[in-house]
Amino acid sequence: MQTHGADSNFARSLARSIEGRSARIGVIGLGYVGLPLVELFAGCGFPVLGLDIDSSKVERLQAGESYIGHISSERVRTLRDGGRFEATSDFSRLTEVDAILICVPTPLGKHREPDLTAVVETGRSIGRHLRPGQLVILESTTYPGTTRDVLKPELEAGGLVAGRDFFLAYSPEREDPGNPSFSAGTIPKVVGGFEETSGKLAQALYGAVVPQVVPVTSCEVAEACKILENTYRSVNIALINELKIVFERMGIDVWEVIDAAKTKPFGFQAFYPGPGLGGHCIPIDPFYLTWVAYTYGVHTRFIELAGEINTSMPHHVIDRIRAALNEDGKALKGSKVLVLGAAYKPNVDDCRESPAIELMELLEKGHAIVAYSDPHVPSLPPMREHEIRLDSTPLTRETLEAQDCVLIATNHNLFDWPLIAKHARLVVDTRGALRGVPKEECRAVVVTA
């Protein structure tokens, strides 16, 4: 490997260890992004050290238990028993690894400003133990410039210099939890290095475990790539959410419109409406770009408008529930409302930024009697912005018949839709979930929202 502005001995040594799969990989943050990365690298023959400040996660992994719904405990035990994986909360052990992958949360603050606390603190922890020749890669979603302007100074605080003593790159995570069509080992990885040698080493590392590596010219381009991917989705979801409201007023079924439009083999990609945005990316990432754009004197009107539409959707759903109950001669106050689904998307247990949680809180503020049912979420987890705490209610005929309204917030495959359609009195469907139930089998009054 040719080197430019970096210690060639360090680079050659790291390149050889990556090629021989003897390089030890450190993954910081063992959540929905980090744990699949652990599994990917260990499964491809690399020794992996997982690090997390949450000691309970470490203890469960060391015991062979999973805390993520779509990753079974059997898979964790296979990792543990294979001898290639160990979890720890001892960050001094970072000296043992050759490459460090950072997968920590990057939420928004109260005023939609980037909260890079976890990135900064992780950078400081790494900086205290960084040794020459190591490769550090940030995977957490963030705005262009974070790797260079925020992470790099923390790493260099101990005297080592990026591009000379250690190597630095950015590669955005591309996890799609609960989607069996895409695992971590099948998704191309975009990689941008702080300088050329860092980029080549990061490309070599990911090239050993994924089918395609897409090199770009800088960390900033790779960071912007991730922002573009999620902003594209946010804006198009906002468009279809707005059209849904328009079509409701016109008496047109938006789901039928989408089904018809997606038969066009070019120039159209189907996006679907819902009760709001959820997950760790789409509700958050576009506002990272909005924030950094302000520092360049640019007002991102399109992104902010999309954000306004998407964040208004839970209130639109509540309005539809009020109207539907009113048609049934009832007020929201005192009505029993069962929310189906707490996770932000189907077939996962992830409640981060889930619109279902906000819907439950809005219903409680309207003095409804709220319950929820979710086969993947037995109890609502502690969340920074939400105080509601409930346990999942079993979905039975008796439960359904006891409700004044059933709200479909998440369309899990495990839900028995014919049972719901037959025994619920009133259903407000935000996902088009009951469209597949024959009309003659649907006794519920179904209202779309």
C-alpha positions as a printed Julia matrix, in Angstrom:
449×3 Matrix{Float64}:
   0.0     0.0     0.0
   1.34    3.41   -0.97
   1.14    5.97    1.82
   0.69    9.72    1.61
   1.21   11.76    4.77
   1.05    8.73    7.08
   3.61    6.43    8.68
   4.12    3.72    6.06
   5.18    1.08    8.62
   1.98    1.55   10.61
  -0.12    1.39    7.47
   1.6    -1.71    6.07
   1.33   -3.51    9.38
  -2.37   -2.75    9.73
  -3.05   -3.68    6.1
  -1.35   -7.06    6.59
  -3.34   -7.81    9.73
  -6.6    -6.89    7.97
  -5.73   -9.1     5.02
  -4.87  -11.98    7.35
  -7.97  -11.31    9.47
  -5.84  -11.12   12.57
  -6.67   -7.45   13.15
  -8.71   -7.13   16.32
 -11.81   -5.0    15.89
 -13.22   -2.83   18.67
 -16.89   -1.85   18.37
 -18.05    0.93   20.7
 -21.82    1.01   21.27
 -23.49   -2.4    21.27
 -26.96   -1.38   20.13
 -28.96   -1.79   16.94
 -25.93   -0.81   14.81
 -22.99   -2.02   16.86
 -24.13   -5.53   17.68
 -24.77   -6.49   14.03
 -21.29   -5.15   13.22
 -19.83   -7.35   15.94
 -21.61  -10.34   14.44
 -20.48   -9.42   10.91
 -16.76   -9.09   11.72
 -16.67  -12.09   14.06
 -18.5   -14.19   11.49
 -15.86  -13.27    8.91
 -13.04  -14.47   11.14
 -11.94  -11.29   12.93
 -11.49  -11.23   16.72
 -13.87   -8.59   18.11
 -13.99   -6.66   21.38
 -17.34   -5.0    22.04
 -17.45   -1.99   24.36
 -20.42   -0.28   25.96
 -20.83    2.02   28.96
 -24.03    0.13   29.85
 -22.74   -2.67   32.07
 -26.09   -4.48   31.95
 -25.7    -4.93   28.18
 -22.19   -6.27   28.66
 -23.34   -8.71   31.32
 -26.16  -10.02   29.15
 -23.9   -10.48   26.13
 -21.3   -12.26   28.22
 -24.1   -14.53   29.49
 -25.18  -15.26   25.91
 -28.37  -13.2    26.07
 -29.72  -10.75   23.52
 -31.57   -7.53   24.31
 -32.49   -6.79   20.69
 -35.61   -8.45   19.34
 -34.43   -9.38   15.84
 -31.08  -10.75   17.12
 -31.72  -14.01   18.94
 -29.92  -15.12   22.08
 -28.82  -18.17   20.11
 -26.87  -15.87   17.77
 -25.27  -14.13   20.76
 -24.29  -17.48   22.28
 -22.76  -18.5    18.96
 -20.69  -15.3    19.03
 -19.6   -15.87   22.62
 -18.87  -19.58   22.24
 -16.99  -19.1    18.97
 -14.12  -17.5    20.85
 -13.95  -14.44   18.61
 -16.08  -12.08   20.7
 -15.89  -10.56   24.14
 -17.83   -7.64   25.63
 -16.54   -5.19   28.21
 -17.1    -1.78   29.78
 -13.37   -1.31   30.36
 -12.26    1.27   27.8
  -8.61    0.9    28.78
  -8.72   -2.3    26.73
  -8.9    -0.2    23.56
  -5.13   -0.55   23.46
  -5.71   -4.22   22.5
  -7.55   -3.49   19.24
  -6.32   -2.44   15.81
  -9.48   -0.81   14.45
 -12.12    1.05   16.45
 -15.66    1.45   15.08
 -17.81    4.06   16.84
 -21.56    3.37   16.86
 -22.94    5.69   19.52
 -26.22    7.67   19.59
 -26.47   11.1    17.97
 -29.89   12.44   19.05
 -31.33   15.93   18.79
 -31.45   18.42   21.63
 -34.57   20.22   22.83
 -34.28   22.82   20.07
 -33.47   20.31   17.3
 -29.78   21.02   17.57
 -27.26   18.14   17.21
 -26.4    16.42   20.47
 -22.91   15.01   19.91
 -22.26   14.33   23.59
 -21.76   10.6    23.02
 -19.39   11.18   20.1
 -17.32   13.68   22.08
 -17.15   11.54   25.21
 -16.3     8.46   23.18
 -13.58   10.4    21.38
 -12.11   11.45   24.72
 -12.16    7.87   25.98
 -10.42    6.65   22.85
  -7.92    9.53   23.0
  -6.8     8.49   26.48
  -5.9     5.01   25.23
  -5.09    5.59   21.56
  -1.84    4.04   20.38
   0.08    4.56   17.14
  -1.11    2.55   14.14
  -4.78    2.24   15.1
  -7.65    2.97   12.71
 -10.67    4.87   14.08
 -13.92    4.92   12.08
 -17.04    6.87   13.04
 -20.31    5.22   11.93
 -22.79    7.34   13.9
 -24.99    9.54   11.71
 -24.01   13.18   11.88
 -23.53   16.37    9.86
 -20.64   16.89    7.41
 -17.53   18.0     9.27
 -18.07   16.07   12.5
 -15.26   13.56   12.02
 -12.72   16.25   11.17
 -13.87   19.1    13.42
 -15.38   17.34   16.45
 -13.96   13.81   16.75
 -10.41   14.4    15.48
  -9.44   17.01   18.13
 -10.56   14.67   20.91
  -8.5    11.83   19.46
  -5.44   14.06   19.06
  -5.61   15.45   22.61
  -3.0    12.95   23.77
  -0.42   14.07   21.21
  -0.93   11.59   18.38
  -1.72   13.12   14.98
  -4.37   11.84   12.56
  -2.95   10.72    9.24
   0.53   10.36   10.73
   0.29    8.37   13.96
  -3.19    6.91   13.59
  -5.79    6.64   10.85
  -9.25    8.17   10.72
 -12.32    7.61    8.52
 -16.08    7.86    8.36
 -18.46    5.15    7.11
 -22.21    5.66    7.68
 -24.16    2.83    9.21
 -26.8     1.33    6.94
 -28.79   -0.96    9.2
 -32.43   -1.79    8.44
 -33.6    -3.61   11.6
 -36.23   -6.29   11.06
 -35.73   -6.44    7.28
 -34.57   -9.99    6.45
 -33.7    -8.94    2.9
 -30.77   -6.82    4.09
 -28.23   -7.91    6.69
 -25.07   -6.05    7.6
 -23.02   -8.32    5.34
 -25.07   -7.62    2.21
 -25.21   -3.82    2.2
 -22.53   -1.75    0.37
 -20.42    0.48    2.64
 -19.56    4.06    1.76
 -16.12    5.0     3.1
 -14.4     8.38    3.3
 -10.96    8.81    4.84
  -9.43   11.79    6.62
  -6.64   11.42    4.08
  -5.76    8.87    1.4
  -4.07    6.21    3.52
  -6.82    6.29    6.13
  -9.38    5.88    3.38
  -7.57    2.9     1.84
  -7.21    1.13    5.19
 -10.9     1.65    6.0
 -11.82    0.38    2.53
  -9.69   -2.71    3.08
 -11.31   -3.35    6.46
 -14.88   -3.18    5.19
 -13.93   -4.91    1.95
 -13.13   -7.99    4.0
 -16.72   -8.29    5.24
 -19.13   -6.67    2.74
 -19.68   -7.34   -0.97
 -19.03   -3.77   -2.12
 -17.13   -0.8    -0.78
 -17.9     2.63   -2.24
 -14.9     4.94   -1.71
 -15.48    8.69   -1.63
 -12.96   11.49   -1.45
 -13.42   12.64    2.14
 -15.11   12.09    5.49
 -17.4    15.0     4.65
 -18.72   13.36    1.49
 -19.45   10.13    3.38
 -21.19   12.07    6.15
 -23.27   13.98    3.59
 -24.19   10.72    1.87
 -25.95    9.43    4.98
 -27.75   12.73    5.49
 -28.94   12.66    1.87
 -30.24    9.09    2.16
 -32.43    9.88    5.15
 -33.47   13.37    4.05
 -34.67   11.84    0.76
 -36.9     9.48    2.71
 -38.13   12.14    5.12
 -39.15   14.54    2.35
 -40.94   11.87    0.32
 -42.77   10.49    3.35
 -43.88   14.05    4.14
 -45.18   14.4     0.58
 -47.26   11.21    0.81
 -48.51   12.16    4.29
 -49.72   15.49    2.94
 -51.34   13.79   -0.07
 -53.04   11.36    2.29
 -54.81   14.24    4.03
 -55.8    15.76    0.69
 -57.14   12.45   -0.63
 -59.04   11.82    2.63
 -60.95   15.06    2.07
 -61.65   13.99   -1.52
 -62.87   10.54   -0.53
 -59.96    8.82   -2.32
 -58.08    5.85   -0.86
 -54.41    6.87   -0.79
 -53.31    3.24   -0.57
 -55.1     2.39   -3.8
 -53.52    5.43   -5.45
 -50.03    4.27   -4.39
 -50.68    0.72   -5.6
 -51.7     2.08   -8.97
 -48.81    4.55   -9.25
 -46.1     2.02   -8.41
 -46.99   -0.06  -11.46
 -45.1     2.58  -13.45
 -41.71    0.96  -14.13
 -39.76    4.21  -14.17
 -39.74    7.64  -12.52
 -41.67    6.61   -9.4
 -40.75    5.03   -6.07
 -43.47    4.11   -3.61
 -43.47    5.75   -0.18
 -46.21    5.12    2.36
 -48.08    7.31    4.84
 -48.18    6.72    8.55
 -48.84    8.28   11.94
 -45.5    10.07   11.98
 -41.8     9.31   11.65
 -39.91    6.98   13.95
 -36.54    5.34   14.47
 -33.09    6.72   15.13
 -32.48    8.19   11.66
 -35.27    9.69    9.58
 -36.87   11.94   12.25
 -33.44   13.22   13.29
 -30.84   13.26   10.53
 -32.35   15.92    8.24
 -32.22   18.4    11.13
 -28.48   17.78   11.47
 -28.17   19.14    7.95
 -30.55   22.0     8.72
 -28.44   22.99   11.72
 -25.11   22.94    9.91
 -26.65   24.73    6.89
 -27.48   27.68    9.16
 -23.79   28.04    9.94
 -23.23   28.57    6.21
 -26.07   31.06    5.94
 -28.45   28.68    4.17
 -32.1    28.2     5.15
 -33.21   24.62    4.3
 -36.89   25.37    3.72
 -37.72   22.08    2.01
 -36.34   19.98    4.87
 -38.05   22.08    7.53
 -41.4    21.92    5.75
 -41.12   18.13    5.55
 -40.33   18.09    9.26
 -43.4    20.19   10.05
 -45.68   17.87    8.07
 -44.27   14.68    9.56
 -44.3    15.93   13.15
 -47.92   17.06   12.74
 -49.16   13.59   11.79
 -49.8    12.3    15.34
 -52.12   15.28   15.93
 -53.91   14.51   12.66
 -54.43   10.93   13.86
 -55.88   12.12   17.16
 -58.27   14.4    15.27
 -59.42   11.4    13.22
 -59.97    9.38   16.41
 -62.02   12.19   17.95
 -64.16   12.47   14.81
 -64.64    8.69   14.57
 -65.68    8.43   18.21
 -68.0    11.38   17.76
 -69.72    9.58   14.89
 -70.21    6.68   17.3
 -71.8     9.04   19.85
 -68.78    9.13   22.17
 -66.19   11.62   23.36
 -62.48   10.9    23.51
 -62.59   11.57   27.25
 -63.37    8.33   29.03
 -63.19    6.18   25.87
 -61.13    3.01   25.92
 -58.49    3.13   23.17
 -56.2     0.22   22.4
 -53.05    1.14   20.45
 -51.7    -1.68   18.32
 -47.93   -1.43   18.1
 -45.41    0.54   20.15
 -42.35    0.04   17.93
 -41.61    2.6    15.22
 -41.74    0.06   12.38
 -43.08   -3.47   11.78
 -41.5    -6.57   13.3
 -38.93   -4.92   15.59
 -38.82   -3.99   19.28
 -37.27   -0.55   18.7
 -39.36    2.28   20.19
 -36.91    5.12   19.53
 -38.78    8.18   18.27
 -41.84    5.98   17.71
 -44.97    7.98   16.85
 -46.97    5.34   18.74
 -45.52    6.6    22.01
 -46.52   10.17   21.25
 -49.99    8.98   20.24
 -50.42    7.22   23.6
 -49.41   10.37   25.46
 -51.74   12.54   23.37
 -54.58   10.12   24.06
 -53.86   10.27   27.78
 -53.85   14.07   27.64
 -57.29   13.81   26.04
 -58.35   11.72   29.08
 -58.84    8.52   27.11
 -58.26    5.2    28.86
 -55.18    3.95   27.0
 -53.76    0.46   26.58
 -51.41   -0.98   23.99
 -50.56   -4.35   22.54
 -47.24   -5.21   20.91
 -45.82   -8.74   20.65
 -42.3    -7.34   20.38
 -42.49   -4.78   23.22
 -43.73   -6.33   26.48
 -43.25   -3.06   28.39
 -42.61    0.49   27.25
 -38.9     1.2    27.8
 -37.58    4.31   29.56
 -37.25    7.13   27.02
 -35.65   10.55   27.29
 -38.62   12.55   26.02
 -41.51   10.41   27.28
 -42.78    9.54   30.74
 -45.53    7.08   29.85
 -45.07    3.57   31.28
 -47.38    0.72   30.31
 -47.26   -3.04   29.84
 -48.49   -4.73   26.69
 -52.03   -6.13   26.76
 -52.65   -9.56   25.19
 -54.59   -9.23   21.96
 -57.71  -11.35   22.43
 -61.3   -11.29   21.29
 -62.36  -10.1    24.74
 -59.78   -7.3    24.74
 -60.9    -6.08   21.32
 -64.59   -6.18   22.16
 -63.97   -4.12   25.31
 -62.51   -1.16   23.38
 -64.29    1.9    22.1
 -61.56    2.35   19.51
 -58.57    0.35   18.24
 -55.74    2.41   16.76
 -53.33    0.64   14.4
 -50.0     2.44   14.84
 -47.61   -0.33   13.74
 -48.45   -3.15   11.35
 -46.55   -6.1    12.85
 -46.84   -9.37   10.96
 -47.71  -11.13   14.22
 -50.97   -9.25   14.6
 -54.05  -11.3    13.71
 -55.73   -8.86   11.33
 -58.87  -10.97   10.66
 -59.39  -11.24   14.44
 -59.06   -7.48   14.79
 -61.38   -6.76   11.87
 -63.99   -9.16   13.22
 -64.09   -8.22   16.9
 -63.1    -4.54   17.13
 -65.99   -2.09   17.1
 -64.12    0.88   15.6
 -60.65    0.83   14.02
 -58.54    3.83   13.08
 -55.96    2.43   10.67
 -52.83    4.52   10.01
 -51.0     1.79    8.08
 -53.53    0.34    5.66
 -53.22   -2.89    7.63
 -56.82   -4.05    7.19
 -56.9    -3.57    3.42
 -56.11   -7.26    2.95
 -59.08   -8.45    5.03
 -62.11   -9.29    2.84
 -64.93   -6.82    3.39
 -67.39   -9.56    4.29
 -65.09  -10.59    7.17
 -64.64   -7.05    8.5
 -67.32   -6.14   11.03
 -65.45   -3.15   12.42
 -66.02    0.37   11.25
 -62.63    1.21    9.7
 -61.4     4.81    9.44
 -58.1     5.62    7.75
 -55.78    8.19    9.28
